[in-house]
Amino acid sequence: MATRRRWHPFFFRGVELVSGNHLRLLQSGTEYFPALITAIDAAQREVRLETYIFNADKSAELVHAALIHAARRGVRVQLLIDGVGSRTLPAAWLDALKAAGASVLIYRPIVSGWLSNPHNLRRLHRKLVVIDARIAFIGGMNLMDDFEPVRFAQPRLDFSVEVQGPLLARIHPSLRHLWRLVALTQLRTGEPLRWVEPSWPTDGHVRAAFVVRDNFAHRREIERVYLAALALARKEIIVASAYFLPGHRFRNLLKKAAVRGVRVQLLVQGPSDHPFYQTAARVLYRDLLAAGVEIHEYQASELHAKVAVIDGHWATVGSSNIDPFSLLMAREANIVVEDTNFACDLEQRLQQAITQSIPLDPVDWQRRPWPQRVVSWLAYGLVRLIVGLAGFGRWV
């Protein structure tokens, strides 16, 4: 109880922990897609789904078919996809959903010249599903096969959480609100006059919070949750982030934690789907390594996780990377959990991933050839310029 009292008053100021939840950690598509499809197949009244990427592949096709079947049997299906992340989804897939009775909206549809406008970096990056206002899925996994577009020997490393409990009273209205907002901006029909009220089992025991980032009331919420948790760490910090380019406050807290004896482990991408961005991020490694922070580059497959564990009882899983695009521009959603069993489960999975990674050597990194350092600084400078043009010049 002493640990909870130490953490709760400062760390969760403005972010309320809700007791009584059932949570199940799901790793990669091998666990996530069967659980999601089973829940959709059991839906009786409503399926709400938000995703950044809806890809036309074998795993996503199974979800697509489940949504169509649900709509045909009278379940209200609402699908909100991002205009950039899902831009390659065939029109025939959307037409089939609409023909079955599902409603589909596209968040900020792309227009001519979208790449030249930094404000178009404000994307829907959330991965949220709520079914019958009774069960939710929240995490980092898109509707995309683990082995697409690059085939590794192992599936993409990512996580989602199945949620049942009173936290649905926070998650469900968030999806409802965003659907209504997007519908209004596109002069489309908004929410139905009546919606499903959240319900849940009464025997859960896990304390958790639903944390979002948007451009209105919650602009810095996810970042502040992270910063407060890092400041309170006493034994260990494990952060896995597919795209790791934190601001100075985040970096300073990691270094201060390492200096005061906290073991700090960062799990970052080895093989990367965005090598330019990875090159920019590597500018930060030298300073972090010198302070005692451990950095491990994952090698077994593509790392797409956005998770953290602190002191064996605090954890977060979600869609938000530790970079300016997630923490300052995109719509994101994380779940924050205060539970030893959940945190230990996630930590064990991350430690297994660390054994499949290459640890960066601080001495070698100090001797990194100057051409590599120059290229990294140039890439880093360009990222700063893009962030500045989008209105966030003070990020790094």
VOKOLVEX-960808 format. One record per atom (N, C-alpha, C): atom name; x, y negated, z negated. Coordinates in steps of 0.2 Angstrom, whole numbers. Layout:
N
a  X  Y  Z
CA  X  Y  Z
...
This chain:
396
a  X  Y  Z
N  4  6  0
CA  0  0  0
C  4  -6  0
N  10  -6  -3
CA  15  -12  -3
C  17  -14  4
N  18  -9  8
CA  20  -11  15
C  14  -14  18
N  8  -12  18
CA  3  -16  21
C  2  -23  18
N  2  -24  12
CA  2  -30  9
C  7  -35  12
N  13  -32  13
CA  18  -37  15
C  17  -39  23
N  15  -34  27
CA  14  -36  34
C  7  -40  35
N  2  -38  32
CA  -5  -40  34
C  -6  -48  33
N  -4  -51  28
CA  -6  -59  28
C  -3  -63  33
N  4  -62  35
CA  7  -66  39
C  6  -63  46
N  8  -57  47
CA  8  -54  54
C  1  -54  58
N  -4  -53  54
CA  -11  -53  58
C  -15  -59  57
N  -11  -64  55
CA  -15  -71  55
C  -18  -72  62
N  -25  -73  62
CA  -28  -74  68
C  -29  -68  73
N  -27  -62  71
CA  -28  -56  74
C  -30  -51  69
N  -37  -49  69
CA  -40  -45  64
C  -39  -38  65
N  -36  -34  60
CA  -36  -27  60
C  -43  -24  59
N  -45  -19  62
CA  -52  -16  61
C  -51  -9  59
N  -54  -7  54
CA  -53  0  51
C  -58  4  54
N  -57  11  53
CA  -62  16  55
C  -62  18  62
N  -56  18  66
CA  -56  20  73
C  -53  27  74
N  -55  30  79
CA  -51  36  81
C  -47  34  87
N  -41  36  87
CA  -36  34  93
C  -33  41  95
N  -32  41  102
CA  -28  47  105
C  -23  44  110
N  -17  45  109
CA  -12  43  113
C  -11  47  119
N  -11  44  125
CA  -11  48  131
C  -5  46  135
N  -1  51  137
CA  6  49  141
C  5  52  148
N  6  47  153
CA  6  48  160
C  0  51  162
N  -1  51  169
CA  -7  53  172
C  -9  60  170
N  -4  64  169
CA  -6  71  167
C  -11  72  161
N  -11  67  157
CA  -15  67  151
C  -21  62  152
N  -19  56  155
CA  -24  51  156
C  -30  52  161
N  -28  54  167
CA  -33  55  172
C  -39  61  170
N  -37  66  167
CA  -42  71  165
C  -46  68  159
N  -43  65  155
CA  -47  62  149
C  -52  56  152
N  -50  52  156
CA  -54  47  159
C  -60  50  164
N  -58  55  168
CA  -63  58  172
C  -68  61  168
N  -66  65  163
CA  -71  68  158
C  -76  63  155
N  -73  58  153
CA  -77  53  150
C  -82  50  155
N  -80  48  161
CA  -84  46  166
C  -90  51  168
N  -88  57  169
CA  -93  62  170
C  -98  63  165
N  -96  61  159
CA  -101  61  153
C  -105  55  152
N  -104  50  156
CA  -107  43  155
C  -114  44  156
N  -118  41  152
CA  -126  41  153
C  -129  34  155
N  -125  29  153
CA  -128  22  155
C  -124  17  158
N  -117  17  157
CA  -113  12  159
C  -106  14  160
N  -102  12  165
CA  -95  12  166
C  -92  6  168
N  -88  3  164
CA  -84  -4  166
C  -77  -2  166
N  -74  -4  172
CA  -67  -2  173
C  -64  -8  176
N  -58  -10  173
CA  -53  -15  176
C  -47  -12  177
N  -44  -14  183
CA  -37  -12  184
C  -33  -16  189
N  -27  -16  188
CA  -23  -20  193
C  -22  -17  200
N  -20  -11  199
CA  -19  -7  205
C  -24  -1  206
N  -28  -1  211
CA  -32  5  213
C  -29  7  220
N  -25  13  219
CA  -21  15  225
C  -25  21  228
N  -25  22  235
CA  -28  27  239
C  -23  33  238
N  -24  37  233
CA  -20  43  233
C  -24  48  229
N  -21  54  228
CA  -25  60  226
C  -27  59  219
N  -23  56  214
CA  -26  55  207
C  -31  50  207
N  -30  44  211
CA  -35  39  211
C  -42  41  214
N  -41  46  219
CA  -47  48  223
C  -52  52  218
N  -49  56  213
CA  -53  59  208
C  -57  55  204
N  -54  49  202
CA  -57  44  198
C  -63  41  203
N  -61  39  209
CA  -66  36  214
C  -72  41  214
N  -71  47  215
CA  -76  52  216
C  -81  52  210
N  -77  52  204
CA  -81  52  197
C  -85  46  197
N  -83  40  199
CA  -87  34  199
C  -93  34  203
N  -92  37  209
CA  -97  38  214
C  -103  42  211
N  -101  48  208
CA  -105  52  205
C  -109  49  200
N  -106  45  196
CA  -109  42  190
C  -114  37  193
N  -112  33  198
CA  -117  28  200
C  -123  31  204
N  -122  37  207
CA  -128  40  210
C  -133  43  205
N  -130  45  199
CA  -135  48  194
C  -138  42  190
N  -137  36  192
CA  -141  30  189
C  -137  27  183
N  -130  28  182
CA  -126  25  178
C  -124  18  181
N  -124  13  177
CA  -122  6  180
C  -114  6  180
N  -111  6  186
CA  -104  6  187
C  -102  -1  189
N  -97  -4  185
CA  -94  -10  187
C  -87  -10  188
N  -84  -11  193
CA  -77  -11  195
C  -74  -17  196
N  -69  -20  193
CA  -66  -26  194
C  -58  -24  195
N  -56  -26  201
CA  -49  -25  203
C  -46  -31  205
N  -39  -31  205
CA  -35  -37  206
C  -34  -38  214
N  -35  -44  216
CA  -34  -45  223
C  -27  -44  226
N  -22  -44  222
CA  -15  -43  225
C  -13  -36  223
N  -14  -33  217
CA  -12  -26  216
C  -16  -21  219
N  -22  -23  221
CA  -26  -18  225
C  -28  -20  232
N  -24  -24  235
CA  -25  -27  241
C  -25  -21  247
N  -21  -16  246
CA  -21  -10  251
C  -26  -5  250
N  -31  -6  245
CA  -36  -1  245
C  -41  -1  251
N  -42  4  254
CA  -46  4  260
C  -53  2  259
N  -55  -2  263
CA  -62  -5  263
C  -67  1  262
N  -66  6  265
CA  -70  12  265
C  -71  15  258
N  -66  14  254
CA  -67  16  247
C  -72  12  243
N  -71  5  244
CA  -76  1  241
C  -83  1  244
N  -83  2  250
CA  -90  3  253
C  -93  9  251
N  -90  15  249
CA  -93  21  247
C  -95  20  240
N  -92  16  236
CA  -94  14  229
C  -100  10  229
N  -100  5  233
CA  -106  0  234
C  -112  4  237
N  -111  9  241
CA  -117  13  244
C  -120  17  239
N  -116  19  234
CA  -118  24  229
C  -122  20  223
N  -121  13  223
CA  -125  9  219
C  -120  5  214
N  -113  6  214
CA  -109  3  210
C  -108  -5  212
N  -106  -9  207
CA  -104  -16  208
C  -97  -16  208
N  -94  -20  213
CA  -87  -21  214
C  -85  -29  214
N  -81  -31  211
CA  -78  -38  211
C  -71  -38  212
N  -68  -43  215
CA  -61  -43  216
C  -58  -50  213
N  -54  -49  208
CA  -51  -55  205
C  -46  -58  209
N  -48  -65  210
CA  -43  -69  214
C  -41  -66  220
N  -46  -65  225
CA  -44  -62  231
C  -39  -66  235
N  -34  -62  238
CA  -29  -66  242
C  -31  -70  248
N  -28  -75  249
CA  -29  -79  255
C  -23  -81  258
N  -23  -84  264
CA  -17  -85  268
C  -12  -89  264
N  -6  -87  264
CA  -1  -91  261
C  0  -90  253
N  -3  -84  251
CA  -4  -83  244
C  3  -83  241
N  8  -80  245
CA  15  -79  242
C  18  -85  241
N  17  -90  244
CA  20  -97  243
C  18  -101  238
N  12  -99  234
CA  9  -103  229
C  11  -99  222
N  15  -102  218
CA  16  -99  212
C  10  -98  207
N  5  -102  208
CA  -1  -101  204
C  -4  -95  205
N  -3  -92  211
CA  -6  -85  213
C  -3  -79  209
N  2  -81  205
CA  5  -76  200
C  0  -75  194
N  -5  -79  194
CA  -10  -77  188
C  -14  -72  190
N  -13  -66  188
CA  -16  -60  190
C  -20  -56  185
N  -25  -52  187
CA  -28  -47  182
C  -24  -41  182
N  -20  -41  176
CA  -15  -35  175
C  -18  -30  170
N  -24  -32  167
CA  -26  -27  162
C  -28  -21  165
N  -28  -15  161
CA  -30  -9  163
C  -35  -6  157
N  -41  -8  158
CA  -46  -6  153
C  -52  -3  156
N  -55  2  152
CA  -61  6  154
C  -65  6  148
N  -72  5  148
CA  -76  6  143
C  -82  10  146
N  -84  15  142
CA  -89  20  145
C  -95  20  139
N  -101  18  141
CA  -107  18  137
C  -105  14  130
N  -101  9  131
CA  -99  5  125
C  -97  9  119
N  -95  15  120
CA  -93  20  115
C  -86  23  115
N  -83  23  121
CA  -76  25  122
C  -73  21  126
N  -67  19  125
CA  -63  15  129
C  -56  18  130
N  -53  15  135
CA  -46  17  137
C  -42  10  138
N  -36  10  135
CA  -32  4  136
C  -25  5  136
N  -22  2  140
CA  -14  4  141
C  -11  1  147
N  -6  4  150
CA  -2  2  155
C  -3  5  162
N  -8  11  162
CA  -8  15  168
C  -13  12  173
N  -11  11  179
CA  -15  9  185
C  -19  16  187
N  -24  15  192
CA  -27  20  195
C  -22  22  201
N  -17  26  199
CA  -12  27  204
C  -8  34  202
N  -7  38  207
CA  -3  44  205
C  4  43  202
N  5  47  198
CA  12  47  194
C  18  47  199
N  17  50  205
CA  22  51  210
C  22  47  216
N  18  42  215
CA  17  37  221
C  20  30  218
N  24  26  222
CA  26  28  229
C  32  32  230
N  36  32  224
CA  42  36  224
C  41  42  220
N  44  48  223
CA  43  54  220
C  49  56  216
N  48  56  209
CA  53  59  205
C  52  66  203
N  57  69  199
CA  56  76  197
C  50  76  191
N  50  70  187
CA  45  70  182
C  40  64  183
N  34  64  180
CA  29  59  181
C  32  52  179
N  29  47  181
CA  30  40  179
C  29  40  171
N  33  37  168
CA  32  36  160
C  28  30  159
N  22  32  156
CA  17  26  154
C  13  29  149
N  9  25  146
CA  5  27  140
C  -2  23  141
N  -7  26  138
CA  -14  23  137
C  -16  26  130
N  -21  23  128
CA  -24  25  121
C  -32  26  122
N  -35  31  120
CA  -42  32  120
C  -44  30  113
N  -49  26  114
CA  -52  22  108
C  -59  24  106
N  -61  26  100
CA  -68  27  98
C  -68  24  91
N  -73  19  90
CA  -73  16  84
C  -75  9  84
N  -75  5  79
CA  -78  -1  78
C  -74  -6  83
N  -68  -4  85
CA  -64  -9  89
C  -68  -10  96
N  -73  -5  98
CA  -77  -6  104
C  -81  -13  103
N  -82  -15  97
CA  -86  -21  97
C  -82  -27  99
N  -75  -26  100
CA  -71  -32  102
C  -69  -31  110
N  -68  -24  111
CA  -66  -23  118
C  -72  -24  123
N  -78  -21  122
CA  -83  -21  126
C  -85  -28  128
N  -86  -33  124
CA  -87  -40  126
C  -82  -43  130
N  -76  -41  129
CA  -71  -44  133
C  -71  -42  141
N  -73  -36  142
CA  -74  -34  149
C  -81  -37  151
N  -86  -38  147
CA  -92  -41  149
C  -91  -48  151
N  -87  -52  147
CA  -86  -59  148
C  -82  -60  154
N  -77  -56  156
CA  -73  -57  162
C  -77  -56  168
N  -81  -50  168
CA  -85  -49  173
C  -90  -55  175
N  -93  -57  170
CA  -97  -63  171
C  -94  -69  174
N  -88  -70  171
CA  -84  -76  173
C  -82  -75  181
N  -79  -70  183
CA  -77  -69  190
C  -84  -69  194
N  -89  -66  192
CA  -95  -66  196
C  -98  -73  197
N  -97  -77  192
CA  -99  -84  193
C  -95  -88  197
N  -88  -87  197
CA  -84  -91  202
C  -85  -89  209
N  -87  -83  210
CA  -88  -81  217
C  -96  -81  219
N  -100  -84  215
CA  -107  -85  216
C  -110  -78  217
N  -108  -74  213
CA  -111  -67  213
C  -116  -66  207
N  -120  -61  207
CA  -124  -60  201
C  -120  -58  195
N  -121  -61  190
CA  -117  -59  184
C  -120  -53  180
N  -119  -54  173
CA  -121  -49  169
C  -129  -47  170
N  -131  -41  169
CA  -138  -39  169
C  -141  -42  162
N  -148  -43  162
CA  -151  -46  157
C  -150  -42  150
N  -149  -36  151
CA  -148  -31  145
C  -142  -27  146
N  -138  -26  141
CA  -132  -22  142
C  -132  -17  136
N  -127  -13  136
CA  -127  -8  131
C  -123  -11  125
N  -126  -9  119
CA  -123  -12  113
C  -118  -6  111
N  -112  -9  109
CA  -107  -4  107
C  -109  0  101
N  -107  6  101
CA  -108  11  95
C  -102  16  95
N  -101  19  89
CA  -95  23  88
C  -97  28  82
N  -92  33  82
CA  -92  38  76
C  -91  34  70
N  -92  37  64
CA  -91  33  58
C  -86  36  53
N  -82  41  56
CA  -78  45  52
C  -70  43  54
N  -69  38  58
CA  -62  36  59
C  -59  33  54
N  -52  33  54
CA  -48  30  49
C  -42  25  51
N  -41  24  57
CA  -36  21  60
C  -37  13  60
N  -32  9  58
CA  -33  2  58
C  -30  -1  65
N  -34  -5  68
CA  -31  -7  75
C  -34  -14  77
N  -31  -17  81
CA  -33  -24  84
C  -33  -24  91
N  -37  -27  94
CA  -37  -28  101
C  -35  -35  103
N  -29  -36  107
CA  -26  -42  108
C  -26  -43  115
N  -28  -49  117
CA  -28  -51  124
C  -24  -57  126
N  -22  -58  132
CA  -19  -64  134
C  -23  -67  140
N  -25  -73  140
CA  -28  -76  145
C  -26  -83  146
N  -29  -87  150
CA  -27  -94  151
C  -31  -99  147
N  -35  -97  142
CA  -39  -101  139
C  -38  -101  131
N  -42  -97  127
CA  -41  -97  120
C  -36  -92  118
N  -33  -88  122
CA  -28  -83  120
C  -22  -83  124
N  -19  -89  125
CA  -13  -90  129
C  -7  -87  127
N  -6  -87  120
CA  0  -84  117
C  -1  -78  112
N  -7  -75  112
CA  -8  -71  107
C  -4  -65  107
N  -3  -62  113
CA  1  -56  113
C  8  -57  111
N  11  -63  114
CA  18  -65  112
C  19  -66  105
N  14  -69  101
CA  14  -71  94
C  14  -64  90
N  10  -60  92
CA  10  -53  88
C  17  -50  89
N  20  -50  94
CA  26  -47  95
C  31  -50  90
N  31  -57  91
CA  36  -61  87
C  36  -60  80
N  30  -60  77
CA  29  -59  70
C  31  -52  68
N  29  -47  72
CA  31  -40  70
C  39  -39  70
N  42  -42  75
CA  50  -42  75
C  53  -46  69
N  50  -51  67
CA  52  -55  61
C  52  -51  55
N  47  -46  54
CA  45  -43  48
C  49  -36  48
N  52  -34  54
CA  55  -27  54
C  60  -26  49
N  61  -20  46
CA  66  -19  41
C  70  -13  42
N  68  -8  46
CA  72  -2  47
C  73  -1  55
N  68  -1  59
CA  69  0  66
C  64  -3  70
N  67  -5  76
CA  63  -8  82
C  64  -4  88
N  59  -1  91
CA  59  2  98
C  54  -1  102
N  57  -4  108
CA  53  -7  113
C  54  -4  119
N  49  -2  123
CA  50  0  130
C  46  -4  134
N  49  -7  139
CA  46  -12  143
C  49  -11  150
N  44  -10  155
CA  46  -9  162
C  50  -15  165
N  47  -21  163
CA  50  -27  166
C  52  -31  159
N  58  -32  158
CA  60  -35  152
C  64  -41  153
N  61  -47  152
CA  64  -53  153
C  61  -58  148
N  63  -57  141
CA  60  -61  136
C  63  -68  135
N  59  -72  132
CA  61  -79  131
C  66  -79  125
N  69  -85  124
CA  74  -85  119
C  72  -84  112
N  65  -85  110
CA  63  -83  103
C  63  -76  102
N  61  -72  107
CA  60  -65  107
C  67  -62  106
N  72  -65  111
CA  79  -62  110
C  82  -64  104
N  81  -70  101
CA  84  -71  95
C  82  -67  89
N  75  -65  89
CA  73  -61  84
C  76  -54  84
N  77  -51  90
CA  80  -45  91
C  87  -45  89
N  91  -50  90
CA  98  -51  88
C  98  -51  80
N  93  -56  78
CA  93  -56  70
C  92  -50  67
N  87  -46  70
CA  85  -40  67
C  91  -35  67
N  95  -35  72
CA  101  -30  73
C  106  -33  67
N  107  -39  67
CA  112  -42  62
C  110  -40  55
N  104  -40  53
CA  102  -38  46
C  101  -31  45
N  103  -27  50
CA  104  -20  49
C  98  -15  52
N  94  -19  55
CA  88  -15  58
C  91  -12  65
N  89  -5  66
CA  91  -2  72
C  86  -4  77
N  89  -7  83
CA  85  -10  88
C  87  -6  94
N  82  -3  97
CA  83  1  103
C  78  -2  109
N  81  -3  114
CA  77  -6  120
C  77  0  125
N  71  2  128
CA  71  6  134
C  69  3  140
N  73  2  145
CA  71  -2  151
C  72  3  157
N  70  0  163
CA  71  4  169
C  78  5  171
N  79  11  173
CA  85  13  177
C  83  12  184
N  80  17  188
CA  78  16  194
C  72  11  194
N  72  6  198
CA  67  1  198
C  64  0  204
N  57  -2  204
CA  53  -4  210
C  54  -11  211
N  57  -15  207
CA  59  -22  208
C  66  -23  207
N  71  -21  211
CA  78  -22  209
C  80  -29  208
N  77  -34  212
CA  79  -41  211
C  77  -43  204
N  71  -41  201
CA  69  -43  195
C  74  -40  190
N  76  -34  191
CA  80  -30  186
C  87  -33  186
N  89  -36  192
CA  96  -39  192
C  96  -46  188
N  90  -49  188
CA  89  -55  184
C  89  -53  177
N  86  -48  175
CA  85  -46  168
C  92  -44  165
N  96  -42  169
CA  103  -39  166
C  107  -45  164
N  106  -51  166
CA  109  -57  163
C  109  -57  155
N  103  -54  152
CA  102  -55  145
C  106  -49  141
N  108  -44  145
CA  110  -38  141
C  117  -39  138
N  121  -43  140
CA  128  -44  137
C  127  -47  130
N  123  -52  130
CA  122  -55  123
C  119  -51  118
N  114  -47  120
CA  110  -42  116
C  114  -37  114
N  118  -34  118
CA  123  -28  116
C  128  -31  111
N  131  -37  112
CA  136  -39  108
C  133  -40  101
N  126  -41  100
CA  123  -42  94
C  122  -36  90
N  123  -30  94
CA  121  -24  91
C  115  -20  93
N  111  -24  98
CA  105  -21  101
C  107  -15  105
N  104  -9  105
CA  105  -4  109
C  101  -4  115
N  103  -3  121
CA  99  -4  128
C  100  3  131
N  95  6  133
CA  95  12  137
C  91  12  143
N  94  14  149
CA  91  13  155
C  88  20  157
N  81  21  157
CA  78  27  158
C  79  30  165
N  81  36  166
CA  83  39  172
C  78  45  175
N  74  48  171
CA  71  54  173
C  65  52  178
N  62  46  178
CA  57  44  183
C  57  37  182
N  51  34  185
CA  50  27  185
C  47  25  178
N  50  20  174
CA  47  18  168
C  42  13  169
N  36  14  167
CA  31  9  168
C  28  7  161
N  30  10  156
CA  27  9  149
C  28  1  147
N  24  -1  142
CA  24  -7  139
C  22  -6  132
N  26  -3  128
CA  24  -1  121
C  30  -3  116
N  28  -2  110
CA  33  -3  104
C  31  0  98
N  36  2  94
CA  35  5  87
C  40  1  83
N  38  -1  77
CA  42  -4  72
C  41  -1  65
N  46  1  62
CA  46  3  55
C  42  9  54
N  40  13  59
CA  37  19  58
C  29  19  57
N  27  13  57
CA  19  12  55
C  16  7  59
N  19  3  63
CA  16  -2  67
C  18  0  75
N  13  -1  79
CA  14  1  86
C  9  -3  90
N  11  -4  96
CA  7  -7  101
C  8  -4  108
N  2  -3  112
CA  2  0  118
C  -2  -5  122
N  0  -6  129
CA  -5  -10  133
C  -2  -12  140
N  -4  -17  143
CA  -3  -19  149
C  3  -24  150
N  5  -27  144
CA  9  -33  144
C  16  -31  144
N  20  -33  149
CA  27  -32  149
C  30  -38  145
N  36  -37  143
CA  40  -43  139
C  43  -47  144
N  39  -51  148
CA  42  -55  153
C  37  -61  154
N  40  -67  157
CA  35  -73  158
C  29  -71  162
N  29  -67  167
CA  23  -66  171
C  18  -63  167
N  19  -58  162
CA  14  -55  158
C  12  -60  152
N  17  -63  149
CA  16  -66  143
C  13  -73  144
N  14  -76  150
CA  12  -83  151
C  7  -84  157
N  6  -79  161
CA  2  -80  167
C  -3  -75  168
N  -2  -69  167
CA  -7  -64  169
C  -12  -63  163
N  -18  -60  165
CA  -23  -57  160
C  -20  -51  158
N  -19  -50  151
CA  -17  -44  149
C  -21  -41  143
N  -20  -35  141
CA  -23  -32  135
C  -19  -27  132
N  -18  -28  125
CA  -14  -23  121
C  -19  -20  115
N  -17  -15  113
CA  -20  -13  106
C  -14  -12  102
N  -15  -15  96
CA  -10  -15  90
C  -13  -10  85
N  -8  -6  83
CA  -11  -1  78
C  -6  -1  72
N  -9  0  66
CA  -6  1  60
C  -8  7  57
N  -4  12  59
CA  -5  19  57
C  1  23  58
N  3  27  52
CA  10  31  52
C  9  36  57
N  4  40  58
CA  3  46  62
C  4  44  69
N  0  38  71
CA  0  36  78
C  7  33  80
N  10  29  75
CA  17  26  77
C  22  32  78
N  22  37  73
CA  26  43  74
C  26  46  80
N  20  48  82
CA  18  51  89
C  21  47  94
N  20  41  95
CA  23  37  100
C  31  36  100
N  33  36  93
CA  41  36  93
C  44  42  95
N  41  48  93
CA  44  54  96
C  44  54  103
N  39  52  107
CA  39  52  114
C  44  47  117
N  45  42  114
CA  50  37  116
C  57  39  115
N  58  43  109
CA  65  45  108
C  67  51  113
N  62  55  115
CA  63  60  120
C  65  56  126
N  62  51  128
CA  63  47  134
C  70  44  133
N  72  42  128
CA  79  39  127
C  84  45  128
N  83  51  126
CA  88  56  128
C  89  57  135
N  84  55  139
CA  84  55  146
C  86  49  150
N  90  45  146
CA  92  38  148
C  100  37  147
N  102  32  151
CA  109  30  150
C  110  25  145
N  114  26  140
CA  115  20  135
C  120  15  138
N  119  9  138
CA  124  4  140
C  129  3  135
N  135  3  137
CA  141  2  133
C  143  -5  132
N  143  -8  126
CA  144  -15  125
C  151  -18  128
N  156  -13  127
CA  163  -15  129
C  163  -15  137
N  160  -10  140
CA  159  -10  147
C  155  -16  150
N  150  -18  146
CA  146  -24  149
C  150  -30  148
N  154  -31  143
CA  158  -37  143
C  163  -38  148
N  165  -32  151
CA  170  -32  157
C  166  -31  164
N  160  -32  164
CA  156  -32  170
C  159  -36  175
N  160  -34  182
CA  164  -38  187
C  160  -44  188
N  164  -50  189
CA  161  -56  190
C  156  -57  196
N  157  -53  202
CA  152  -53  207
C  145  -51  205
N  145  -46  201
CA  139  -43  198
C  136  -49  194
N  140  -52  190
CA  137  -57  185
C  134  -63  189
N  138  -65  194
CA  135  -71  198
C  129  -69  201
N  128  -63  204
CA  122  -61  208
C  116  -61  202
N  118  -58  196
CA  112  -58  191
C  110  -65  189
N  115  -70  189
CA  114  -77  187
C  110  -80  192
N  111  -79  198
CA  107  -82  204
C  100  -79  204
N  99  -73  203
CA  92  -70  202
C  89  -73  196
N  92  -73  191
CA  89  -76  185
C  87  -83  186
N  91  -87  189
CA  90  -94  191
C  83  -95  195
N  83  -90  200
CA  77  -90  204
C  71  -89  200
N  71  -84  196
CA  65  -82  192
C  63  -88  187
N  68  -92  184
CA  67  -98  181
C  63  -103  185
N  66  -104  191
CA  63  -109  196
C  55  -107  197
N  54  -100  198
CA  47  -98  200
C  43  -100  194
N  45  -98  188
CA  41  -99  182
C  40  -107  181
N  45  -111  182
CA  44  -118  181
C  39  -121  186
N  39  -118  192
CA  35  -121  197
C  27  -119  195
N  27  -113  192
CA  20  -111  190
C  18  -115  183
N  22  -119  181
CA  21  -123  175
C  23  -121  168
N  28  -116  168
CA  31  -114  162
C  38  -114  162
N  41  -120  163
CA  48  -121  164
C  52  -120  157
N  49  -120  151
CA  52  -119  145
C  53  -112  143
N  51  -108  147
CA  50  -101  145
C  57  -98  143
N  62  -99  147
CA  69  -96  146
C  74  -102  146
